């Protein structure tokens, strides 16, 4: 299911049971309100006009009859979810994926222990909708979507590689056309003799036909300068005229850009609002460092930079497509930004599906390429969209996986690099970020660590200061590990020991426990959790005096208590106050 969660939700109920269910939602959502009126029909009409989405506790037929006269455009109408009297089903009635109703239905169902009902064709078969990618879309959306659903061949033709989500195998990407980066004008002609369905990804103005969809990537930055008090109509007219002359679509504007002193210029701000893009401003000292083709000493004397429009358009790099163009009170320039790949570094949690975060799931479903250890990828294959390319490898190939993920993102793809627990804790984030540079966008997705999962099973062993230590000497010399263990032991910190013991390293854990025993009483609790949250989960409790390292392998995590840690009711507890109060 896709689509953003609505910001404001109106709740409408006709009966006492419906109001009870509505109050459950209102208690969970600060953005939801129960809408009251003289009758349920008036309440529903009020909610339709005032809220981004509506959850109705009423019969579907009644909702359809009330709302039918109000329907306008699916891109602007509020999403509507209908819930039956017994709260058994949450039906995404209107505003499916693009309006967020499918996502909302799933959230309602989760809170009411109901079943979400989604009939949007692409969502029902787990395909991304062409109008849910977050980009403007033009052309024959319904016809091309139907062709994708029916398995007909569809060509994907793009000016460059953009980080799109996975598309099904019947959508065939073609190598990006060799286009001069500074080229403007019309893009590829839909009627080029090849026939068939096409998805075009371009910022150029292109003709469309009944078998063509055009996706507008956010590739254009418009730099704007002006005199004080410039009318918004003049700025917008100048910009639209400049884009049209260059054969560029305003739907691909990423932002307007200007100098800091224009941050409050109403005409520029109103133009950004009218175009639905942000206004980004930079200090004149920064813009002055940008090399531009048409600097002006007159502008430098007034503003502090020899260029505003061109420098603002080119500040973050790119290629100037529209040089400085002026009207009576405004100047504009337009640059094309190269696509940036996307690397999501995703922590999958300790193993159980219900300990995997919704954000992790969303990133897996957004990715076109998933990279990871084979056993971790196997845990999430059911979440991947059809057409996702999987690069899985075995133990010991961490560097290879990191390099592959960064290379795929650098090539412009949407990539998810997965690891267990949290990807930043003894996992893939560090090696990947050693290779990543500013050419890609990096998104970190935190996960529930093995330490947190193990601690929850043992009780509350990390209620006070604690330290994570890895006993693997593959990347750290054993002498350095010994020093760190000794420091943790002397500091009386609870210690969480990762990679505690393997067939090749069978004596180190015993040596480490002996070091802790030099600084802590023999009754200090020691716990080990093997395969936390997985079907073969095991929990073992002992003390420093009785613990047998032989029960531990690489699938376990060992927790050594501090001198204040106690066993209470069969659970490890480290008090938050350092002096034990029990």
LUMMARKOL-859782 format. One record per residue (C-alpha): residue in one letter; x, y, z. Coordinates in steps of 0.001 Angstrom, whole numbers, plus 500000, padded with zeros to 6 digits. Example, Ala and Ser with C-alpha at 12.3 -4.5 7.8 and 13.67 -1.06 7.14 Angstrom:
! LUMMARKOL-859782
A512300495500507800
S513670498940507140
This chain:
! LUMMARKOL-859782
X500000500000500000
X501254503438499138
X500426507085499547
X501113509557502322
X499137509454505555
X496597512313505633
X497357515252507917
X493776515750509199
X491186513006509534
X487486513565510119
X485604510771511905
X481897510301511221
X479673507805513033
X475936507130513024
X475568504733515986
X476872504242519497
X479104501385518307
X480469503535515503
X481188506397517907
X482979503970520203
X485214502849517350
X485739506470516300
X486872507373519814
X489457504577519614
X490906506219516519
X490720509707518012
X492601508538521101
X495420507180518926
X495578510022516399
X496053513642517509
X495207514663513924
X491712513053514022
X488442514643515182
X484901513319515589
X482638515458513394
X479243516221514888
X476189517631513048
X472394517419513055
X472536514184511086
X475100511754509775
X474689513039506202
X475477516610507268
X478393515382509366
X479801513501506379
X479425516521504074
X481130518716506679
X484007516272507049
X484362516031503264
X484816519798503009
X487057520307506045
X489427517323506262
X492128515647504178
X490563512241504837
X487371510833506295
X486742507601508194
X483023506772508170
X481290504206510353
X478306503624508102
X477072501340505340
X479034501676502088
X475906502251500008
X474774505135502221
X478225506753502002
X478213506456498196
X474787508077497903
X475764510981500185
X479120511679498569
X478280511062494888
X477167514683494232
X480374516004495864
X482917514052493802
X485327516209491842
X488917515145491104
X490646512136492663
X493801514232493043
X492059516759495289
X489084514934496836
X489681513681500380
X490389510004500940
X487462508032502349
X487576504813504380
X484352503051505366
X484179500801508456
X481280498459509166
X479280498485512399
X481234495589513919
X484583497029512804
X485455493860510902
X486520495603507686
X488113498952506749
X487284499630503109
X489381502086501073
X486458503610499186
X487856506785497585
X491322508202497074
X493019504788496922
X496766505005496572
X497236508596495374
X494947510011498061
X496266507794500828
X493081505823501475
X494816502480501069
X497402503375503685
X494710504865505906
X492618501695505646
X495579499645506824
X496154501994509774
X492472501934510744
X492433498146510520
X495510497862512729
X493929500010515450
X490520498297515336
X491775494752514725
X489899494779511441
X490808493651507933
X491799496307505365
X489975496011502049
X491880497489499091
X490544497179495553
X492954499506493736
X494281497249490991
X497993498093491285
X497995497853495069
X496017494624495014
X498728492943492931
X501590494747494702
X502651497094491906
X503522500778492311
X500936503063490737
X502292505475488134
X500565508315489980
X502019507380493398
X505712507992492746
X505581511537494078
X506157513085490632
X503695514846488327
X502339512484485693
X500750513302482353
X499130511331479584
X497324508018479400
X497791506929483033
X494838504539483071
X495699502868479745
X499377502359480542
X498594501177484085
X496182498635482647
X498846497462480199
X501281496978483081
X498661495038485043
X497807492885482014
X501449491965481469
X501706493692478105
X505146494971477063
X505751498541478221
X508895500504477382
X510485502772479979
X512345505569478182
X514222508081480322
X516672510894479696
X518715509578482644
X518605506907485339
X516294508014488151
X515761506184491488
X512390504683490610
X510906501816492642
X510951498294491237
X508778497846488172
X507439494481486993
X509317492422484386
X506998493466481551
X508237497074481925
X511449497141479912
X513899499960480705
X515814501180477704
X519308502647478072
X519011506407478576
X519243508191475252
X522542509967474659
X521317513491475233
X523430516617475427
X523063517691479098
X522320521201477877
X519746520048475337
X516252521462475550
X513322521247473206
X511010518368472516
X511883514937473817
X511324511572472134
X508241511334469980
X505657508803471183
X504789507959467597
X508319506902466653
X507302503869464622
X507815501299467373
X504239501314468665
X503258499843472018
X502937501408475449
X505576503725476859
X506522505462480084
X508661508513479387
X510729510093482171
X511806513545481076
X511683517248481928
X511276518137478252
X507989518982476592
X506831515929474666
X503705515103472711
X501598512360474237
X499220509853472756
X496753507261474065
X499580504812474893
X502072507169476534
X502594508352480098
X505103511061480985
X506658511188484440
X508157514549485389
X511293514137487516
X512316517048489794
X515309518022487665
X515025521789487136
X516140524628489418
X514985528118488522
X517125530965489797
X515195534202490327
X516316537771490954
X514143540837491136
X513720544448492073
X512014545133495377
X508224544899495110
X508116542819491924
X504594541553491183
X504148537788491421
X502384537783488046
X505490539212486394
X507817536620487946
X505558533707487057
X504941534925483517
X508682535434482885
X509515531979484229
X506793530185482286
X507789531988479102
X511457531075479563
X510626527416480204
X508297527218477203
X510900528772474903
X513421526138476031
X510934523285475645
X510988522502479372
X508059521489481561
X507304523548484697
X506117520264486253
X509795519270486611
X510727522288488725
X512465521175491902
X512572524618493498
X513026528331492992
X516348529705494190
X517543533191495008
X519752535270497278
X519052535591501020
X517889539205500782
X515012537983498578
X513789535422501116
X510895537731502042
X510198539041498532
X506469538446498273
X506372538242494479
X508981535454494437
X507455533607497375
X503974533774495848
X505337532392492576
X506912529442494399
X503614528790496173
X501665528976492897
X504023526453491295
X503957524199494377
X507735524235494938
X509938525507497778
X511984528706497660
X515621528203498656
X517908531138499287
X521681531445499714
X523939534154501141
X525390536532498565
X528895535437499593
X528086531861498511
X526526532890495216
X529544535067494466
X531720531929494286
X529618530321491523
X531065530601488028
X528413532069485709
X528424533105482048
X526926536555482570
X528303538261485713
X527382541885486382
X529385544366488434
X526227546459488772
X524505543529490496
X527603542940492665
X527514546546493860
X523859546290494857
X523544542726496173
X527097541574496923
X527275538938494179
X527801539426490439
X524899537075489698
X521648536116491384
X519527534159488897
X522300532170487196
X524336531665490367
X521294530511492347
X520299528081489584
X523841526638489417
X524697526716493137
X524353522945493571
X525883522100490213
X524108521086487062
X523933522477483557
X522575525901482647
X519728525444480157
X518222528924480226
X520723531782480656
X519676534918482490
X516440536243480996
X514955539537482137
X511675541397482331
X511161544907483666
X511625543901487330
X512752540260487346
X515412537883486018
X515276534115485742
X517700531345484766
X517139527594484703
X519606524755485346
X519146521005485065
X520333518916488024
X521698515446487409
X519701512620489044
X520913511443492424
X520737507789493335
X519270506755496668
X520851504435499206
X518688503363502148
X520671501566504841
X518003499466506520
X518098497738509888
X515764494734509818
X515646494213513564
X516578491013515414
X514489488678513278
X510793488736514173
X508577490456511629
X506727492427514302
X510018493952515482
X510702495295511983
X509826498981511739
X507235500312509270
X509909502621507883
X512120499631507103
X509241497963505257
X508520501150503294
X512152501447502197
X512274497818501088
X509175498360498977
X510538501597497547
X513811500014496418
X514541498743492927
X517703496973494146
X518116495154497482
X521602494186498668
X522367492052501701
X523542488867503355
X521598485988501829
X519967484873505092
X518806488425505851
X517423488958502354
X515504485693502685
X513710487152505723
X512176489955503632
X511693488513500138
X507940488495500681
X508030492290501131
X509799493063497858
X507846494274494865
X507819492247491642
X510825493209489552
X513097494014492500
X516693493092491677
X518325491195494567
X522097491097495123
X522615488568497925
X525928487094499080
X527217484897501882
X529108485444505106
X532395487291504842
X531446489424501826
X530666492637503710
X533031494820501676
X531673493431498428
X528095494140499505
X528956497684500594
X530707498438497298
X527864496932495253
X525189498933497065
X527061502208496645
X527822501456492986
X524150500769492236
X523096503995493973
X525804505962492187
X524397504628488905
X521116506345489837
X519068503480491270
X516983503276494448
X518891500812496639
X518223499227500022
X521240497766501819
X519932495538504593
X521425494285507829
X520108492655510966
X519373494621514092
X520418498201513471
X522555498560510349
X524791501040512164
X525751498654514990
X528478496194513908
X526762496053510538
X526679497478507024
X526316501239507553
X529972501897508329
X531531500063505349
X528924501482502962
X529415505078504064
X533166504726503677
X532529504415499918
X529524506724499509
X530081510312498392
X527975513392497786
X526625512079494471
X523954509981496217
X521296510560498834
X521714508364501898
X518806507452504183
X519441505675507473
X516648503465508793
X517208502462512435
X516332499002513632
X515827497211516941
X519297495989517876
X520140492484519036
X521208494062522323
X517802495653522871
X515969492460521952
X518184490394524254
X517921492890527110
X514113492815526907
X514161489030527207
X516590489062530135
X514706491729532096
X516245495182532517
X520017494693532470
X520824497975530719
X518872500288533007
X522143502106533765
X525377502824531880
X526469500088529525
X528903499379526719
X528793497371523477
X531882495282522723
X532604492935519836
X534903490005520554
X535608489363516877
X539246489987515989
X538618490003512228
X538656493796512138
X540186494648515537
X543423493237516997
X542837491064520047
X545195493263522102
X542906496244521502
X539830494193522457
X541543493151525700
X542242496782526602
X538649497772525978
X537324494847528005
X539620495750530900
X538458499387530779
X534777498360530786
X535374495939533660
X537194498534535734
X534533501172534988
X531840498790536282
X529752499068533106
X527201496492532035
X528748494864528968
X526926493553525904
X529226491184524049
X528636490783520308
X530284487982518277
X531125486269521562
X532338482849520443
X532845480808517286
X534422477499516405
X537653479298515541
X537526481574518603
X536663479250521460
X538840480619524302
X538377484405524127
X534976484571525857
X536323482689528866
X539268485096529071
X536926488088528896
X534681486744531659
X537774486165533806
X538688489834533357
X535227490912534490
X535469488526537467
X538552490429538692
X536367493527539214
X532939492107540156
X531565489713542741
X531058486071541695
X527255486356541999
X527147489019539215
X524459487897536741
X525457486874533223
X522846486232530550
X523005484897527023
X520247485118524444
X520490483056521280
X518451484001518182
X516430486671519963
X512848486943518643
X513268483999516253
X511508480617516447
X514518478878518061
X515071481647520627
X516901480561523808
X517559482470527035
X520114481322529617
X520921482948532969
X523879482267535233
X526525484160537223
X530162484977536682
X531017482039538934
X528786479485537185
X528589480624533571
X529753478063530998
X531103479711527784
X530391476447525965
X526678477319525738
X527502480309523508
X528000480516519746
X527926483275517102
X524120483386517210
X524171484471520849
X524689487750522645
X526176487775526155
X525222490366528767
X527523490752531786
X525971492698534653
X527677495424536658
X528403495059540365
X524915496516540980
X523002494131538693
X520814491612540511
X518509488706539726
X514958489663540733
X512205487163540041
X514467485326537628
X515297488479535652
X518437490598535352
X517884494098536756
X520359496972536873
X518884499830538938
X518743503290537432
X520222504735540619
X523700503333541095
X523157502459544751
X520933499358545003
X517714500124546831
X516301496599546986
